[in-house]
Amino acid sequence: MVEKKMGRPTNNPKTNPIHVRLDNDTQRILEEYCKKEKIHKTEGIRRGIKRLESDIKK
């Protein structure tokens, strides 16, 4: 029997990792946005991806 890992419970688990390389300008934009919003880079990236959704619904 496999036991579940203990961790913070969530209704929206993040199970799909991704690795990206950013140029200096893109990195600067991400860091400035995250500092202003007081969020982690991963959350900033998620927000950016969500904004793309409107483009695919056109």
N, C-alpha and C positions, 0 to 999 in steps of 0.2 A: 504494500500500500504506500502510495506517494503522499507525503504530507505537504500541505500548502505552505508557502513562505509566509512568515509573519511580516507585516509592514503596515503602512498607513492605508486604511481602507479608502477606496475610491469608486465612484460610479463611472469613471471614464479613464480606465487604465491606459497608460502610454506604452504600448508593446511593440512599436515599430521604430527602431532606431535608424538614424540617417547621419551620414558624415558629409560635410560640405567644406569646400575651400573658398575663402572670400578674398577679394582683392582689398587693398588698403582702404579705399573709399567706402566700399560696402561695409567693411568692419567698423569704420568710424561712425557711419550712420547708425548701425545697429547698437553700438556702445552708447552713443549719445541718446538714442531713443530710450534704451533700457535704463539709463541713468535718470533721465527725466521722469519716466513712468515708475521708477523704483521696482523694476521687475528683472527676472533672470533672462539671459540671452535666449534660452529655449522658449520662453513665453513670448518674447519679441518676435522670434521666428514664426511661432504658431500664429500670432496675430497677423503677420504679413501674409502668410499662406491663406488664412481665412479671407483676407481682402481680395485675393485672386478669384474667389468663388463667383463674384459678380461678373467677372470677365467671361467665365465659361457658361454663364446662364444667358448670355446675349444671343 
